[in-house]
């Protein structure tokens, strides 16, 4: 015999509440991190180290925690509850792909003396990221609490801006290629290229 609508609603609320607490705790972060594929774990670690090097450790911790929360919420809505179709999220593929290609172009052709040209590319990257995030939030709205949608905004405002990307390239590309910070940027760009190497039918 199936649960009543009231019981199902309560069950879902309890599940979401527990998931929220897990994502927001130190132990929860470790549990979620261990559940992610190794390449995603390393990508998040690389991004955290870059944010720490470019801004500070407190911001890096906030970004990492925010990413954990966003990943968990997406999993609940797409995989577990099936409230959102994966195909719907692919609406964001075009602007996201354009943003990633722009970052790759700056990395491959990095030249600090061409700051004006770089800023133009990074401004386009910021616009494309904002478009991709707007599409994502459109599908998450109604399935995610407002405070969690604000967490998406907080993360994106930190790592999705042209000013952050400029500081990221200026800081990391000034390092020797053998240094950890340069390698973190290289790994990040490599992961982006792995995504853009595949094309999805929307």
C-alpha positions in Angstrom: 0.0 0.0 0.0 1.5 3.3 -1.0 2.0 6.3 1.3 -0.7 9.0 1.4 0.2 12.3 -0.3 0.7 13.9 3.2 3.1 11.1 4.2 5.0 11.3 0.9 5.3 15.0 1.3 6.6 14.7 4.8 9.0 12.0 3.6 10.3 14.2 0.9 10.7 17.2 3.2 12.7 15.0 5.7 14.9 13.7 2.9 15.6 17.2 1.7 16.2 18.5 5.2 18.7 15.7 6.0 20.5 16.3 2.6 20.7 20.0 3.4 22.3 19.3 6.7 24.7 16.8 5.2 25.8 19.2 2.5 26.4 22.0 5.1 28.5 20.0 7.5 32.2 19.1 7.5 31.4 15.4 7.7 28.8 15.8 5.0 31.3 17.4 2.7 33.6 14.5 3.2 30.8 12.0 2.5 29.7 13.8 -0.6 33.3 14.2 -1.8 33.9 10.5 -1.4 30.8 9.7 -3.5 32.0 11.8 -6.4 34.1 10.4 -9.3 37.9 10.8 -8.6 38.3 13.3 -11.5 35.5 15.5 -10.1 37.0 15.4 -6.6 40.4 16.5 -8.0 38.7 19.3 -10.1 37.0 20.7 -7.0 40.2 20.5 -5.1 42.1 22.3 -7.9 39.4 25.0 -8.0 39.6 25.4 -4.2 43.4 25.9 -4.3 43.1 28.4 -7.1 40.5 30.5 -5.2 42.7 30.3 -2.1 45.7 31.5 -4.1 43.8 34.2 -5.9 41.6 35.5 -3.0 41.9 33.8 0.4 41.3 30.5 2.2 38.0 31.7 3.7 36.5 32.3 0.3 38.0 29.1 -1.0 36.2 27.2 1.8 32.9 29.0 1.0 33.1 28.1 -2.7 33.9 24.5 -2.0 31.0 24.2 0.5 28.7 25.9 -2.0 29.7 23.6 -4.8 29.0 20.5 -2.6 25.6 21.9 -1.8 24.8 22.6 -5.4 26.0 19.2 -6.6 23.9 17.4 -4.0 20.8 19.4 -4.7 21.1 18.8 -8.4 21.5 15.1 -7.8 18.4 15.0 -5.6 16.3 16.8 -8.2 17.6 15.1 -11.4 18.6 11.6 -10.2 16.6 10.8 -7.1 13.3 12.8 -7.2 13.4 13.1 -11.0 11.8 16.5 -10.8 14.1 17.9 -13.5 15.1 16.1 -16.7 18.8 16.0 -17.5 17.8 17.1 -21.0 16.4 20.4 -19.6 19.7 21.2 -18.1 21.3 20.8 -21.5 19.7 24.1 -22.5 22.6 25.7 -20.7 25.1 23.8 -22.8 25.6 26.4 -25.5 26.5 29.4 -23.3 28.5 27.1 -20.9 30.4 25.7 -23.9 31.1 29.2 -25.2 32.4 30.3 -21.7 34.7 27.3 -21.4 36.1 27.8 -24.9 36.8 31.4 -24.0 38.7 30.5 -20.9 40.7 27.9 -22.8 41.5 30.5 -25.5 42.9 32.9 -22.9 45.0 30.2 -21.3 46.5 29.0 -24.6 47.3 32.5 -25.7 48.1 34.1 -22.4 50.0 37.3 -22.9 49.8 39.9 -20.1 50.8 42.7 -22.4 47.4 42.2 -24.3 45.3 42.9 -21.3 42.6 44.8 -23.2 42.0 41.9 -25.6 41.9 39.5 -22.7 39.4 41.6 -20.8 37.1 41.6 -23.8 37.2 37.8 -24.0 36.6 37.4 -20.3 33.7 39.8 -20.4 32.1 37.5 -22.9 32.9 34.6 -20.7 31.1 36.3 -17.8 28.1 37.0 -19.9 27.9 33.4 -21.1 28.3 32.0 -17.6 25.5 34.3 -16.4 23.2 33.0 -19.2 24.0 29.4 -18.3 23.3 29.9 -14.6 20.0 31.7 -15.4 18.9 28.6 -17.3 20.0 26.4 -14.5 18.1 28.4 -11.9 15.0 28.5 -14.1 14.7 24.7 -13.8 15.8 24.6 -10.1 13.2 27.3 -9.1 10.4 25.6 -7.3 12.5 22.6 -6.4 15.2 24.4 -4.4 14.9 26.7 -1.4 15.6 30.4 -2.0 18.6 30.3 0.3 20.1 27.5 -1.9 19.5 29.5 -5.1 21.3 32.4 -3.4 24.2 30.0 -2.7 24.4 29.4 -6.5 24.6 33.2 -7.0 27.3 33.5 -4.3 29.5 30.8 -5.9 29.0 32.2 -9.4 29.6 35.8 -8.3 33.0 34.6 -6.9 34.3 32.3 -9.6 32.3 33.4 -12.6 33.3 37.0 -12.9 35.7 38.5 -15.4 37.7 40.1 -12.6 38.2 36.7 -10.9 39.3 35.1 -14.1 41.8 37.9 -14.9 43.3 37.5 -11.4 43.3 33.7 -11.8 45.3 33.9 -15.0 47.6 36.7 -13.8 48.4 34.7 -10.6 48.6 31.2 -12.0 50.3 32.0 -15.3 53.0 34.0 -13.5 54.1 30.7 -11.9 56.5 28.2 -13.3 54.7 25.3 -15.1 56.0 22.9 -12.5 54.4 24.7 -9.6 51.2 23.4 -7.9 49.1 26.5 -8.7 50.0 26.5 -12.4 49.2 22.7 -12.5 45.8 23.4 -10.8 44.9 25.8 -13.5 46.1 23.4 -16.2 44.0 20.6 -14.7 41.0 23.0 -14.6 41.4 23.9 -18.2 41.9 20.3 -19.2 38.7 19.3 -17.5 36.9 22.1 -19.4 38.3 20.7 -22.6 37.1 17.2 -21.8 33.6 18.6 -21.5 33.7 20.7 -24.7 35.2 17.7 -26.6 31.7 16.1 -26.5 28.6 17.4 -28.1 25.1 16.8 -26.8 21.8 16.9 -28.7 19.4 19.3 -26.9 
